[in-house]
């Protein structure tokens, strides 16, 4: 049977992901990550420099995978409401996979660490660029977006997802707030607008 070889950098990032989901950013220890990855602590510092460098590398990798997935989704030639519904499905996948937790931990860390804050803004900026492109394409195909500019629509959609993710992680589930169903009803509005 063939053995899968994982490079040290990937091994450390995967261990950091697991530890972040268990310990959170504030409780994350580079020693625990090195132990989890079964590598010397010096390897972590060699590849990433610091806890901050490690966590930024993890977030960049996680974010890029999901942003690429969204780009492929929105490049499809299907009605926007269907693509939006799939984006809501992806939210469920990302909650289950832990990406949403990683994202929210990075946002929180960015409040007190300027370097992390800047990196998170840069990485999240890619989402707003994509959403703005989608809104502009929708505007070209279907006309004005009500009283909103494409930038405003992108801002509303992006911040709705980020805020919903934070509240879902806090336990505001279906019994407390109908976050998921409210977000899916936006797809109904998109469908009605596309139908004219």
N, C-alpha and C positions, 0 to 999 in steps of 0.2 A: 504494500500500500504506500502511495506517495505521501511524503510528509510536507506540510505547508510551512514554508519559512517566512517568518514575519520579521521585518527589519526592526531594529531597536527603537527608532523614532516612532514608528506606528504602534509598537508594543507599549511605549510610554503614553502616547496619546490615548489609546484605548483604556489603559489603567487610570489615567486622569479622568476620563469620562465616567468610568464606574465610580471612582472616589467622589467626584463632584456630585453625582446623583445621590450618593450616600451622605456625604459630609457637608455639602453646600460650599460656596466659595470661601466663606469666612473660616470654615473648619478644615479646608483642604490643606493637607500637609504634603510637601514634596517628598518627605521620607516615606509617608504612607503610599504615595504614588509609586515611588521606586520599589518599595517592597511588593506592592501589588503587581508591578510589571516584572518583578524578579530580575532587576538590574541594579547595579551600584548607583547610589545617589549622584555620583560624579557624571554618569551618563545623562541623567536628566539635565544637569547644569551644562554639560557639553552641547546637547542638542537644543536647549531652550533658554539657557541663561538664568532663568528665575521662574518662580511660580507664575508671575504675570505673563512671561513669555510663553510658558507652557499652556496656560489657560487661553491665551489669545490664539495660539496655534490650533488648539482644540476647537475653539469657537469658529475660527476661519474655515476649518475643514467642514464642520457641521453645517455652517451657513452656506458655503459654496455648493455643497451637495443639494441642499433644498432649493437654493436659488436657481440652480441649473434645471432642476425638476420643474419649477414654476415657469421658467422660460420655455421649456419644451411644451408644457401644458398650454400656455397662452399663444404659442406659435401655431397651434392646431387650428384647422379651419372648421370649427364647430361653433355653434351659437355661444355667445359669451356667458349666458346663464348656465349652460352645461359646464363650461370651464370653471365658473365660479363655484358651482356645487362640488366639483372635484377638488377645488381648493379647500372647501370646508371638510371634505373627506380627508385631505392631507393633514389638516389640523388635528384630527383624531389620531392619525398615524404618528404625527410628531409629538403629541402628548404621550402616547404609549411608548414611543422610542426614547423619550427623555430629552429630545432636542429643545422643546419648549422650556423645560427646566434649565437647561444650559443657557439658553437665550436670556431668560429672566434673571438668572444668577449673574450673567455678564452685565446686563443693564444695571442691576443693583451695585455691582462692583464699580461700575463706571461713575456712579454718583460721588464716590470718594477717591477714586484714582483717575487722575486726568488722562494718563496714557491709555488706560483701558477704556475710559469714556470716549476718547477720540477714535480708537480702533472700532468700538461698537458703532459709533455714529457712521463711520466710513462703511462698515459692512452692512449695516441696515440701510444705508443710502442706496445700495444696489436694489433693494426691494422697492423703494419709492420711485426709482428710475423706471423699473419694470412696470409698476402700476400706472405711472404717468403715461408710458408708451401705450399701455392697454386702453387707458381712458381716452387718449388722443385718437387712437384707431377707432374706438367706438364713436367718438364725436364725428370723425370723418364719414363713417358709414351711416350713422343714424341721426346726425344733427346735434344741436345743442344739448348739453347735459343739465337741463333745467337751469337753475340760477348759478350752477357751479362751473368753475374752470376745470380743466383736466387735472391740473396740479391739486386742486382742492378735493376732487373726487379721490385721487390717489392717496392724499393725506387722510381723508376720512376712512377709506378702506383699510389702509395700513395700520393706522392707530386703533381702529376697531379690533383688528386681529390681535395686536399686541396687548391691548387692554383686556380683551376677552381671555387671552392666554393667562395673564396675571391673575385674573379673578377665578378662572378654573383651577389654577394651581392652589389658590387659597381655599378651595372647597366650595365655591359658589357654583354648585352643580344644578341639575334640573329642578331639584326640590326648592332651592333658594331663589335662583334667578334663571329665567329661560334663555340663557346666553346662546346655546347651540341653536335652538329653534329660531331665535331672533335673527341670528346671522344667516341662517338658511332662508329666511323670508326675504332677505335682501336679494337673493337669487330669484325669487318670485317677482320682485320689482323690476329686476333686470330683464326677465323674460317678458313682462308686460311692456316694457319700454321697447324692446326689440320687435315685438309684435306690432308696435305702432299704435 
